[in-house]
Amino acid sequence: MSGSTQMVDGPVLAIEQLRLDVGTGETAVRILDGVGLSCAAGEIVGLVGESGSGKSMTLRTAVGLAPKGARLTGSVRVAGRELVGAGRREVLRVRREVAAMIFQDPRAHVNPYQRIGAFVADGLRRTRGWGRARAAQQVVSLLDEVGLPDPETLADRYPHELSGGMLQRVMIASALSTEPRLLLADEATTALDVTTQAEIMGLLRRLREERGLAIVFVTHDLDLAAASCDRIHVMQSGVVVEQGPALDVFERPEHPYTRKLLDAMPSRLDAEAPTPIGGAA
C-alpha cells in the first residue's frame, strides 16, 4: 500500500457527529449515530462493515441523498461547504462541482438504449455547457484515462456490449467528467471477479495520485480495504467502532467486531463454520 500526499489544507470531506433518524415517534429508527470521518486530497479512506452497518448511508448522506423525511444532525462539509441543513441548490452545486459517486451495479445507473459516448458526454454538456463536438472529444480522452481500449470505437457501443469491469470504468470516466475533488465509491468492486476488482482498485489508486482525488471506498472486505486504503473506519450498527491506519487496523485490531470481521474472512476460516458476527442493523 503506497502512502499519499496531502495536497490541500484540511479535508475535502469532513463528517462530524452525524446522526440520521428515519421515521417518527415510536417507529423512529436511528441509522447513523455520531459518525465521524474525514478524507483529504490524495487519500483513500476505507469504510468497512457488514451489510446494514450504515456504510452506504454515510456516503449517500455526504452528497445529499439521505432518505426523504430523514432527520439529520451534526455536520457534513464537502470542500468546506456545509450540507446538513443546506438547500437543494447548494447540494446540487456540490454534486456538480466537487463530489461524484460510483455504485456497486453500473448497469443499474445507465440507460441501456444510450451509447456509451452519449452517456459520458451528458455530464460534460450539463455541467460545463459544452457543445456536442467538444464533449465527444473529451469523452474519448476520459475513456482512455480509465484504461479502456480503443475508446473511439467503444464510445459508439451500448452498455450490454461491455463487461461489468469495462462498464464500471465507464462509470468512473463519467464521474471524472465533472472534475471532482471527492470520489465516493460505494461497493464499486463487489460485483466484479477478483482480477477485475484488482484492476479497478489499481485505477482508483492511480487517479488518487494523478488527480489528487480524495476517495472514500465502501466495502465489506477488510482484506481489500487494508491493501488499498490509507486509513480504515469500521462501522457496526451505524457507529464507527474503530479507525486508524489501514495496516494497523488489519494487523492489530482493537475492537471485538473488527476481530470478528477478520476471523470471518475466507482466507482465515477453518473447516468449521464461522461464528456469526451479529449486532449489525
Backbone bond lengths (Angstrom), bond angles and torsions (degrees), N, CA, C in turn:
res aa  C-N    CA-C-N  psi(-1)  N-CA   C-N-CA  omega(-1)  CA-C   N-CA-C  phi
1 M - - - 1.471 - - 1.509 108.93 -
2 S 1.299 117.39 125.03 1.447 121.33 -177.83 1.508 110.76 -85.67
3 G 1.336 116.30 154.73 1.448 120.40 176.61 1.508 110.18 -79.76
4 S 1.326 116.47 174.88 1.458 120.54 -179.13 1.507 109.41 -132.31
5 T 1.324 114.81 161.44 1.453 121.20 -179.55 1.514 109.68 -111.05
6 Q 1.318 116.18 128.77 1.456 119.81 175.85 1.525 108.39 -71.51
7 M 1.332 117.21 119.67 1.451 120.58 -171.46 1.525 113.73 -102.86
8 V 1.318 117.72 -13.19 1.456 120.70 175.76 1.516 107.31 -140.34
9 D 1.334 115.87 158.72 1.451 119.91 176.55 1.522 109.72 -73.13
10 G 1.323 116.28 131.56 1.455 120.62 177.32 1.504 111.92 79.49
11 P 1.335 116.65 160.47 1.462 121.21 -178.55 1.525 112.41 -74.15
12 V 1.327 115.66 149.01 1.461 120.21 172.19 1.531 109.41 -74.09
13 L 1.331 115.88 -36.70 1.469 121.33 174.78 1.517 108.96 -119.92
14 A 1.331 116.81 127.78 1.466 121.79 177.43 1.522 108.79 -134.98
15 I 1.333 116.02 112.10 1.461 122.45 178.15 1.523 107.78 -111.37
16 E 1.330 116.42 129.05 1.461 120.79 -177.91 1.523 110.30 -134.27
17 Q 1.320 116.06 127.51 1.470 123.11 174.53 1.536 112.00 47.31
18 L 1.308 115.95 45.14 1.465 120.31 -177.30 1.523 110.66 -79.55
19 R 1.330 115.42 123.70 1.466 121.86 175.04 1.518 108.87 -123.11
20 L 1.331 114.80 138.27 1.457 120.37 -179.94 1.517 108.53 -134.21
21 D 1.332 116.25 121.58 1.456 122.58 178.49 1.520 109.41 -116.08
22 V 1.326 115.69 138.14 1.457 122.55 177.34 1.518 108.68 -120.07
23 G 1.331 117.51 136.92 1.455 121.22 -178.47 1.513 110.91 93.75
24 T 1.339 115.98 175.69 1.457 121.18 -177.94 1.523 110.23 -132.12
25 G 1.319 114.23 158.18 1.465 120.50 175.07 1.522 112.53 56.91
26 E 1.337 115.55 -135.76 1.456 120.03 -176.60 1.522 112.51 -70.72
27 T 1.314 117.96 -16.59 1.468 120.73 -179.87 1.528 112.54 -91.20
28 A 1.325 117.68 -1.16 1.467 120.94 -179.10 1.526 110.49 -63.48
29 V 1.307 115.80 138.64 1.464 122.50 178.91 1.523 108.37 -125.48
30 R 1.317 115.56 130.77 1.460 120.15 176.54 1.529 108.33 -88.58
31 I 1.316 116.74 115.23 1.462 122.80 -177.93 1.522 111.52 -88.84
32 L 1.329 116.33 -41.36 1.461 122.14 177.27 1.518 108.14 -123.88
33 D 1.320 116.10 136.96 1.466 119.60 -172.60 1.530 110.85 -133.48
34 G 1.329 115.45 86.59 1.463 120.12 175.94 1.520 114.18 76.44
35 V 1.336 117.50 34.24 1.461 121.21 -177.39 1.523 110.81 -69.26
36 G 1.326 115.14 135.75 1.456 121.88 173.70 1.520 109.88 -129.06
37 L 1.324 116.39 135.84 1.464 120.49 -177.47 1.517 108.05 -162.84
38 S 1.326 116.46 142.78 1.463 120.08 174.41 1.515 109.16 -138.45
39 C 1.342 114.82 154.75 1.461 120.47 178.34 1.525 108.19 -148.54
40 A 1.327 115.95 123.96 1.459 121.29 -177.99 1.522 110.63 -98.63
41 A 1.308 115.99 165.52 1.461 120.86 176.34 1.521 109.79 -58.62
42 G 1.331 116.06 138.96 1.448 120.60 179.80 1.516 114.13 76.29
43 E 1.330 117.80 17.88 1.463 121.86 -176.43 1.522 110.11 -126.74
44 I 1.334 116.00 143.61 1.463 121.43 172.06 1.524 107.70 -113.33
45 V 1.311 115.91 120.56 1.461 122.08 179.52 1.524 108.53 -112.40
46 G 1.320 116.80 127.34 1.451 121.88 179.00 1.513 111.82 -93.13
47 L 1.326 115.80 140.40 1.464 122.78 175.47 1.522 106.08 -121.08
48 V 1.331 116.32 110.81 1.459 121.91 -166.90 1.522 110.21 -120.22
49 G 1.324 116.17 145.26 1.461 121.67 175.67 1.509 110.14 165.55
50 E 1.333 115.37 172.24 1.452 121.02 178.22 1.525 111.28 -70.23
51 S 1.322 115.63 166.02 1.465 120.19 171.98 1.525 109.13 -58.02
52 G 1.325 116.64 134.69 1.454 121.00 -178.99 1.509 114.38 88.10
53 S 1.338 117.79 3.18 1.461 119.56 -178.31 1.523 112.89 -80.78
54 G 1.337 117.64 -13.28 1.462 120.71 178.65 1.515 114.17 108.36
55 K 1.324 117.68 4.29 1.467 120.86 -177.34 1.529 111.87 -60.87
56 S 1.325 115.17 -56.73 1.462 119.17 -176.29 1.521 111.58 -65.61
57 M 1.325 117.17 -35.89 1.460 119.78 179.29 1.524 110.78 -65.10
58 T 1.316 117.20 -34.86 1.463 120.39 176.41 1.523 110.33 -61.37
59 L 1.333 116.87 -45.81 1.459 120.56 179.60 1.521 111.21 -65.24
60 R 1.320 116.82 -44.62 1.460 119.47 -178.62 1.529 111.30 -63.29
61 T 1.312 116.02 -38.66 1.459 119.80 178.33 1.526 110.73 -64.57
62 A 1.333 115.96 -32.20 1.459 120.27 -178.43 1.520 113.00 -66.92
63 V 1.328 117.35 -18.08 1.473 120.08 176.63 1.528 111.23 -120.86
64 G 1.319 116.26 25.97 1.453 120.52 173.28 1.510 115.00 73.97
65 L 1.326 117.94 28.90 1.457 121.56 -179.28 1.529 112.16 -112.60
66 A 1.324 116.52 31.29 1.470 120.19 175.54 1.528 109.30 -66.40
67 P 1.343 117.99 155.29 1.471 120.58 179.89 1.526 111.65 -57.20
68 K 1.319 115.60 146.32 1.461 120.53 178.40 1.526 110.35 -58.84
69 G 1.317 116.06 130.96 1.450 120.98 179.88 1.511 114.91 85.92
70 A 1.337 117.43 -3.22 1.464 120.05 178.72 1.530 110.28 -66.39
71 R 1.324 114.78 148.07 1.461 120.99 177.72 1.518 109.13 -105.44
72 L 1.329 115.35 124.61 1.456 121.88 -177.09 1.515 111.04 -114.42
73 T 1.314 116.08 138.58 1.457 121.78 167.95 1.520 107.57 -134.38
74 G 1.319 116.00 164.36 1.455 120.84 -175.97 1.512 109.91 100.07
75 S 1.315 116.35 -154.04 1.454 120.90 -174.10 1.518 110.91 -140.89
76 V 1.333 115.32 136.70 1.466 122.71 169.85 1.520 106.89 -131.35
77 R 1.325 116.86 110.03 1.460 121.43 179.64 1.527 109.20 -113.18
78 V 1.310 115.85 125.79 1.462 122.40 176.38 1.517 107.36 -115.46
79 A 1.330 115.78 115.51 1.473 120.98 -175.23 1.526 110.79 52.11
80 G 1.325 115.70 38.85 1.460 121.45 177.36 1.509 115.44 83.66
81 R 1.333 118.99 -2.00 1.459 122.18 -178.28 1.528 109.64 -97.52
82 E 1.307 116.64 122.62 1.463 121.77 -179.52 1.525 109.70 -77.10
83 L 1.343 115.74 126.94 1.459 120.37 -178.71 1.519 113.60 -104.00
84 V 1.319 118.51 -22.11 1.463 119.25 176.51 1.524 108.03 -70.39
85 G 1.305 115.48 116.96 1.459 121.14 -177.09 1.513 114.19 87.61
86 A 1.332 117.50 -1.30 1.465 119.91 -179.72 1.526 110.82 -75.28
87 G 1.313 116.63 154.69 1.454 121.65 177.03 1.520 111.93 -75.99
88 R 1.318 115.30 165.49 1.463 120.37 -177.37 1.526 111.76 -59.96
89 R 1.320 117.42 -36.93 1.461 120.32 -178.58 1.527 111.07 -62.10
90 E 1.334 117.12 -42.83 1.462 120.56 179.61 1.525 111.41 -67.35
91 V 1.341 116.51 -39.95 1.463 120.31 178.58 1.525 110.44 -62.39
92 L 1.328 117.09 -45.68 1.463 120.29 179.25 1.517 111.44 -64.39
93 R 1.305 116.10 -35.12 1.464 119.81 177.59 1.521 111.00 -63.05
94 V 1.324 117.11 -41.21 1.465 120.89 177.36 1.522 110.45 -63.01
95 R 1.331 116.63 -41.72 1.460 119.56 -179.87 1.532 112.03 -68.44
96 R 1.313 116.88 -30.19 1.465 120.12 178.71 1.526 112.03 -77.98
97 E 1.347 116.68 -34.04 1.454 119.95 -167.74 1.524 115.38 -110.11
98 V 1.331 117.64 -23.25 1.463 118.66 -168.90 1.524 113.58 -126.17
99 A 1.336 117.83 -45.65 1.461 121.50 -169.35 1.518 111.44 -118.61
100 A 1.321 115.44 143.60 1.464 121.70 175.17 1.525 107.96 -136.57
101 M 1.346 115.76 157.07 1.454 120.29 -174.76 1.520 109.93 -136.31
102 I 1.338 116.06 139.70 1.459 121.43 172.90 1.535 107.66 -122.53
103 F 1.339 115.18 150.38 1.458 120.44 -169.68 1.524 111.90 -119.20
104 Q 1.321 114.57 174.24 1.461 121.41 -175.40 1.519 112.40 -65.00
105 D 1.320 118.19 -45.95 1.455 122.12 -174.31 1.525 109.67 -110.90
106 P 1.333 118.05 97.23 1.468 118.74 -176.97 1.515 113.00 -62.89
107 R 1.338 118.39 -28.35 1.469 119.93 -177.20 1.524 111.80 -67.41
108 A 1.331 116.75 -21.66 1.459 120.11 178.91 1.527 111.99 -79.64
109 H 1.341 117.02 -6.62 1.464 120.34 -174.54 1.519 112.84 -121.84
110 V 1.331 116.83 14.93 1.459 120.07 175.30 1.525 109.28 -124.68
111 N 1.317 116.10 156.40 1.451 122.35 173.58 1.528 107.75 -84.94
112 P 1.329 119.14 114.99 1.468 120.31 -175.90 1.519 113.45 -63.20
113 Y 1.339 117.78 -16.09 1.460 121.35 -178.72 1.528 112.48 -98.95
114 Q 1.333 116.18 3.19 1.463 120.12 -178.57 1.528 109.93 -106.97
115 R 1.317 116.20 134.40 1.461 119.50 178.73 1.530 110.40 -66.19
116 I 1.326 115.22 153.35 1.464 121.47 -176.35 1.526 111.55 -57.24
117 G 1.303 117.19 -45.47 1.459 120.39 -179.01 1.513 112.73 -60.50
118 A 1.333 116.51 -41.28 1.465 120.34 179.77 1.520 110.79 -66.86
119 F 1.355 116.15 -36.80 1.465 120.16 179.43 1.525 110.82 -62.09
120 V 1.328 117.08 -49.42 1.463 120.34 -178.78 1.530 110.50 -68.00
121 A 1.345 116.49 -36.82 1.466 119.95 -178.88 1.521 112.55 -65.58
122 D 1.333 117.40 -25.99 1.466 120.28 -179.19 1.521 111.64 -54.62
123 G 1.340 115.95 -44.13 1.457 119.76 -179.28 1.515 112.09 -64.49
124 L 1.317 116.88 -40.37 1.457 120.97 179.33 1.528 111.46 -65.46
125 R 1.299 116.37 -42.49 1.463 119.95 -177.50 1.526 111.27 -72.54
126 R 1.335 115.53 -34.84 1.465 119.42 -177.14 1.526 111.56 -75.87
127 T 1.340 117.18 -42.45 1.462 119.69 -174.00 1.524 113.29 -90.44
128 R 1.325 116.92 -25.85 1.465 119.15 -176.90 1.521 113.36 -113.18
129 G 1.320 116.65 -10.29 1.456 119.79 -179.91 1.511 113.83 70.49
130 W 1.335 116.96 25.30 1.459 120.13 -178.58 1.522 111.40 -75.14
131 G 1.325 116.18 153.46 1.443 121.93 173.47 1.517 111.27 -76.49
132 R 1.327 115.88 170.88 1.460 121.65 -175.10 1.535 112.67 -60.21
133 A 1.329 117.03 -44.51 1.465 120.45 -175.80 1.525 111.76 -67.00
134 R 1.327 116.44 -45.30 1.462 119.45 -179.75 1.512 111.26 -65.21
135 A 1.333 117.01 -41.20 1.457 120.96 179.01 1.525 110.68 -63.58
136 A 1.323 117.53 -41.21 1.462 121.14 -179.75 1.519 111.23 -62.11
137 Q 1.312 117.24 -38.68 1.457 121.40 178.41 1.530 111.26 -65.02
138 Q 1.330 116.53 -41.92 1.453 120.54 179.51 1.526 111.08 -69.30
139 V 1.325 117.59 -33.20 1.467 120.97 177.37 1.519 110.44 -57.20
140 V 1.318 117.14 -45.95 1.463 121.01 179.70 1.530 110.23 -59.94
141 S 1.318 116.92 -41.55 1.462 121.22 178.91 1.528 111.36 -63.44
142 L 1.328 116.72 -42.21 1.465 121.04 179.89 1.522 111.50 -66.69
143 L 1.328 116.76 -43.40 1.467 119.60 179.57 1.526 110.30 -63.69
144 D 1.316 116.51 -35.89 1.459 120.61 176.73 1.524 110.79 -67.86
145 E 1.334 116.63 -39.26 1.469 120.67 -178.27 1.522 111.90 -62.34
146 V 1.322 117.71 -34.38 1.467 120.00 -179.30 1.522 112.66 -89.42
147 G 1.335 116.21 10.47 1.448 119.93 170.52 1.510 116.48 85.48
148 L 1.327 118.65 20.46 1.461 120.75 178.62 1.529 110.01 -86.19
149 P 1.329 117.59 133.99 1.462 120.48 -177.39 1.529 112.21 -74.27
150 D 1.336 115.23 148.60 1.465 121.77 176.45 1.529 111.36 44.81
151 P 1.334 117.64 62.43 1.472 120.52 -172.99 1.522 113.78 -61.73
152 E 1.332 118.19 -29.35 1.468 119.35 179.60 1.524 110.24 -63.02
153 T 1.334 116.19 -44.01 1.463 119.79 179.72 1.526 111.07 -72.12
154 L 1.322 116.34 -40.88 1.455 120.25 -177.16 1.529 111.64 -63.05
155 A 1.323 117.17 -34.05 1.463 120.73 -179.30 1.522 112.06 -60.56
156 D 1.315 117.22 -21.60 1.456 121.41 -177.87 1.530 112.28 -95.82
157 R 1.343 117.03 4.45 1.462 120.58 -178.76 1.533 110.33 -96.16
158 Y 1.341 114.61 167.06 1.463 121.60 179.68 1.534 110.31 -101.25
159 P 1.325 117.83 158.20 1.467 120.44 -177.24 1.530 114.88 -53.44
160 H 1.341 118.04 -38.00 1.464 119.43 -176.92 1.527 112.70 -67.90
161 E 1.325 117.05 -12.63 1.459 120.95 179.29 1.527 112.51 -87.41
162 L 1.323 117.07 -4.01 1.462 121.79 -177.06 1.519 110.81 -109.76
163 S 1.325 116.10 149.19 1.465 121.10 173.16 1.523 109.68 -72.31
164 G 1.334 115.91 168.31 1.465 119.63 178.99 1.514 112.41 -60.54
165 G 1.341 116.58 -40.70 1.456 119.79 179.55 1.517 112.53 -66.20
166 M 1.332 116.45 -40.79 1.467 120.04 178.11 1.526 110.90 -65.32
167 L 1.331 116.36 -39.37 1.463 119.39 -179.05 1.526 110.89 -69.55
168 Q 1.324 116.89 -33.30 1.461 118.34 176.28 1.528 110.51 -66.86
169 R 1.313 118.11 -34.45 1.459 121.11 174.55 1.532 110.55 -64.72
170 V 1.320 116.44 -37.42 1.470 120.13 175.75 1.527 110.04 -61.51
171 M 1.339 116.48 -41.83 1.466 119.79 179.45 1.528 111.01 -63.75
172 I 1.322 116.60 -37.02 1.464 119.99 177.62 1.527 109.62 -67.33
173 A 1.341 116.57 -41.92 1.466 119.85 176.89 1.524 110.81 -59.58
174 S 1.332 116.92 -42.41 1.466 120.77 178.31 1.526 110.95 -62.11
175 A 1.341 115.67 -41.75 1.467 119.40 178.44 1.524 111.15 -62.95
176 L 1.328 117.31 -37.85 1.457 121.34 -178.56 1.526 112.43 -71.64
177 S 1.320 117.25 -17.19 1.466 120.40 -175.44 1.522 112.93 -62.38
178 T 1.315 117.47 -22.87 1.465 120.43 -180.00 1.528 112.28 -93.60
179 E 1.350 117.02 6.03 1.466 122.09 -178.91 1.529 111.59 55.06
180 P 1.335 117.96 53.81 1.468 119.65 -177.27 1.523 112.30 -72.52
181 R 1.307 115.10 158.64 1.469 121.07 170.83 1.526 110.54 -99.35
182 L 1.334 116.23 -19.27 1.460 121.76 -178.14 1.522 108.85 -126.57
183 L 1.343 116.56 128.28 1.461 121.83 176.85 1.525 108.26 -119.74
184 L 1.330 116.29 122.79 1.456 122.58 179.55 1.525 108.28 -105.83
185 A 1.325 116.63 117.81 1.464 121.88 -176.33 1.525 108.51 -110.86
186 D 1.332 115.83 106.60 1.465 121.81 -174.80 1.530 110.07 -97.15
187 E 1.334 116.45 96.86 1.469 122.18 -179.25 1.532 110.30 53.28
188 A 1.326 116.06 41.90 1.466 120.72 -171.63 1.523 113.87 -69.86
189 T 1.332 118.47 -12.38 1.466 120.53 -179.31 1.527 112.74 -116.52
190 T 1.324 117.63 -1.04 1.469 120.79 -171.27 1.526 112.91 -61.15
191 A 1.330 117.81 -38.76 1.464 120.69 -175.06 1.523 112.95 -86.15
192 L 1.341 118.23 5.93 1.458 121.96 -174.60 1.522 111.50 -103.47
193 D 1.332 116.34 155.26 1.467 119.50 175.15 1.523 109.43 -70.26
194 V 1.329 115.96 166.89 1.462 121.15 -171.48 1.524 111.64 -60.12
195 T 1.316 117.51 -42.87 1.462 120.49 -178.47 1.530 111.21 -64.75
196 T 1.329 116.69 -46.63 1.466 120.59 179.53 1.517 110.48 -66.41
197 Q 1.319 116.82 -36.24 1.462 121.75 177.00 1.526 110.12 -57.83
198 A 1.322 116.33 -45.96 1.464 120.59 179.68 1.524 111.05 -64.03
199 E 1.331 117.08 -37.46 1.464 120.67 179.13 1.531 111.26 -65.58
200 I 1.324 116.74 -41.88 1.469 120.21 179.28 1.524 110.50 -65.42
201 M 1.324 117.07 -41.78 1.468 119.57 178.65 1.525 110.43 -65.12
202 G 1.348 116.69 -37.58 1.460 119.15 175.67 1.520 111.50 -62.42
203 L 1.325 116.36 -38.43 1.462 120.91 177.27 1.524 111.03 -63.79
204 L 1.327 117.14 -44.96 1.468 120.16 179.84 1.523 111.11 -62.58
205 R 1.334 116.93 -40.19 1.470 119.46 178.43 1.532 110.68 -64.69
206 R 1.331 116.49 -39.37 1.463 119.41 179.05 1.528 110.93 -65.47
207 L 1.323 117.09 -42.56 1.460 120.36 178.82 1.526 110.99 -64.41
208 R 1.315 115.16 -36.03 1.479 118.95 176.43 1.524 110.16 -59.23
209 E 1.333 116.62 -42.67 1.458 120.67 -178.24 1.530 111.45 -73.61
210 E 1.335 117.07 -46.22 1.459 120.58 -172.63 1.526 113.03 -76.55
211 R 1.326 116.46 -36.07 1.469 120.13 -176.91 1.521 112.80 -103.61
212 G 1.320 117.23 -8.33 1.458 119.52 -176.85 1.509 113.43 68.27
213 L 1.326 116.92 27.64 1.458 120.86 -178.08 1.524 112.07 -66.63
214 A 1.302 115.93 144.92 1.464 122.16 163.18 1.527 105.92 -91.08
215 I 1.326 117.22 125.15 1.460 121.21 -175.53 1.526 109.57 -124.73
216 V 1.331 116.21 127.92 1.469 121.56 170.82 1.526 106.44 -108.56
217 F 1.324 115.39 123.06 1.462 122.18 -172.95 1.524 109.59 -115.50
218 V 1.331 116.06 111.90 1.462 121.52 179.36 1.520 109.66 -91.24
219 T 1.325 116.75 132.09 1.455 121.37 178.61 1.524 109.50 -158.05
220 H 1.338 115.88 157.58 1.463 120.00 171.01 1.518 110.47 -95.03
221 D 1.349 117.53 -1.90 1.463 123.67 -173.35 1.527 110.01 -99.31
222 L 1.322 116.48 98.75 1.459 121.06 -178.28 1.524 111.52 -65.65
223 D 1.320 117.08 -33.20 1.461 121.61 177.42 1.526 110.44 -61.32
224 L 1.334 116.79 -47.42 1.459 121.40 179.26 1.522 111.13 -63.99
225 A 1.316 116.99 -41.77 1.461 120.46 179.39 1.524 111.43 -62.74
226 A 1.322 116.90 -40.92 1.458 120.37 -179.67 1.521 111.60 -64.65
227 A 1.333 116.31 -33.91 1.456 120.70 -178.50 1.522 112.56 -79.84
228 S 1.331 117.72 -19.17 1.460 120.24 -169.51 1.519 114.41 -118.03
229 C 1.322 118.05 -20.02 1.468 121.17 -170.39 1.520 111.64 -108.02
230 D 1.317 115.09 157.92 1.459 121.59 174.55 1.527 111.12 -82.79
231 R 1.335 115.43 -43.84 1.464 121.12 176.87 1.515 109.22 -131.54
232 I 1.334 115.52 157.53 1.461 121.36 179.82 1.523 109.49 -129.44
233 H 1.339 115.61 137.90 1.457 123.11 168.46 1.530 106.93 -114.50
234 V 1.310 117.26 128.53 1.464 122.41 179.24 1.523 108.12 -102.98
235 M 1.345 116.80 126.39 1.462 121.32 -178.48 1.520 111.55 -112.11
236 Q 1.326 114.65 140.98 1.466 122.63 173.37 1.520 108.18 -140.63
237 S 1.317 116.43 123.72 1.470 122.08 175.68 1.523 112.87 50.60
238 G 1.351 116.31 45.05 1.450 120.94 175.53 1.509 115.52 80.10
239 V 1.323 117.43 9.16 1.465 121.86 -178.08 1.527 109.44 -126.39
240 V 1.343 116.90 137.81 1.458 120.47 171.36 1.519 107.48 -79.98
241 V 1.342 116.34 110.86 1.463 120.35 -174.70 1.522 112.44 -94.60
242 E 1.337 117.23 -17.29 1.458 120.09 178.77 1.518 109.20 -158.93
243 Q 1.327 116.31 145.16 1.449 121.00 176.78 1.514 109.12 -152.87
244 G 1.331 114.79 155.96 1.450 119.05 179.34 1.508 111.13 161.86
245 P 1.354 117.17 -178.86 1.461 119.99 175.08 1.525 110.65 -54.13
246 A 1.331 116.22 141.92 1.464 120.57 -170.25 1.527 112.94 -55.56
247 L 1.308 116.98 -48.51 1.462 118.72 -176.49 1.527 111.75 -68.73
248 D 1.328 117.54 -31.84 1.469 120.16 177.07 1.520 110.50 -64.11
249 V 1.332 116.37 -46.12 1.464 120.13 180.00 1.527 110.28 -63.99
250 F 1.320 116.46 -39.10 1.465 120.96 -177.64 1.527 112.26 -71.88
251 E 1.318 116.75 -42.23 1.471 120.24 -174.20 1.522 113.16 -91.67
252 R 1.343 116.69 -27.92 1.467 119.61 -177.35 1.524 110.34 -134.40
253 P 1.319 117.63 61.80 1.478 120.19 -179.07 1.521 110.76 -64.19
254 E 1.339 115.65 141.25 1.453 120.37 -178.72 1.519 112.86 -103.64
255 H 1.337 117.91 -31.46 1.465 120.08 -176.23 1.525 110.49 -89.68
256 P 1.321 118.59 140.26 1.478 121.09 179.67 1.519 113.19 -55.65
257 Y 1.335 117.49 -36.22 1.463 120.19 -179.46 1.522 110.85 -65.53
258 T 1.330 116.92 -41.52 1.463 119.94 177.35 1.518 110.68 -61.74
259 R 1.326 116.44 -42.01 1.472 119.47 178.90 1.522 110.90 -63.18
260 K 1.332 117.41 -37.32 1.467 120.11 178.76 1.526 111.17 -69.28
261 L 1.337 117.26 -36.67 1.465 119.70 174.36 1.522 110.62 -59.57
262 L 1.329 115.95 -43.88 1.460 119.89 178.96 1.521 111.33 -65.17
263 D 1.320 116.20 -41.74 1.469 119.82 -179.53 1.528 111.74 -64.79
264 A 1.336 116.86 -26.45 1.469 120.87 -178.24 1.521 113.00 -84.39
265 M 1.341 117.72 -4.59 1.455 120.06 178.87 1.525 110.27 -65.58
266 P 1.340 118.28 138.23 1.466 120.93 -178.85 1.515 113.78 -52.90
267 S 1.329 117.64 -36.06 1.460 120.46 -177.59 1.519 112.42 -69.39
268 R 1.344 117.11 -15.03 1.457 120.12 -177.04 1.523 112.90 -111.03
269 L 1.322 116.95 -3.98 1.457 119.50 -176.27 1.524 111.44 -74.74
270 D 1.311 115.26 139.36 1.459 120.19 171.40 1.522 108.41 -85.00
271 A 1.298 116.38 -175.05 1.474 120.22 179.21 1.509 111.53 -65.50
272 E 1.339 117.59 -27.81 1.460 121.02 -178.94 1.526 109.74 -75.37
273 A 1.311 114.69 153.62 1.465 119.95 178.37 1.518 110.31 -64.86
274 P 1.334 118.12 141.42 1.464 120.48 -179.82 1.522 111.60 -69.75
275 T 1.321 114.17 154.04 1.455 120.00 174.59 1.522 109.33 -74.39
276 P 1.335 120.04 130.11 1.469 120.98 179.92 1.505 110.48 -55.90
277 I 1.326 116.04 141.41 1.463 121.00 -178.60 1.510 110.59 -71.79
278 G 1.332 116.68 -50.60 1.462 120.30 177.41 1.510 113.07 71.51
279 G 1.313 114.10 162.24 1.455 120.77 171.76 1.512 115.40 89.99
280 A 1.332 118.55 -9.57 1.460 119.59 -179.37 1.513 110.05 -83.77
281 A 1.337 114.20 144.38 1.468 118.89 179.65 1.512 109.98 -71.86
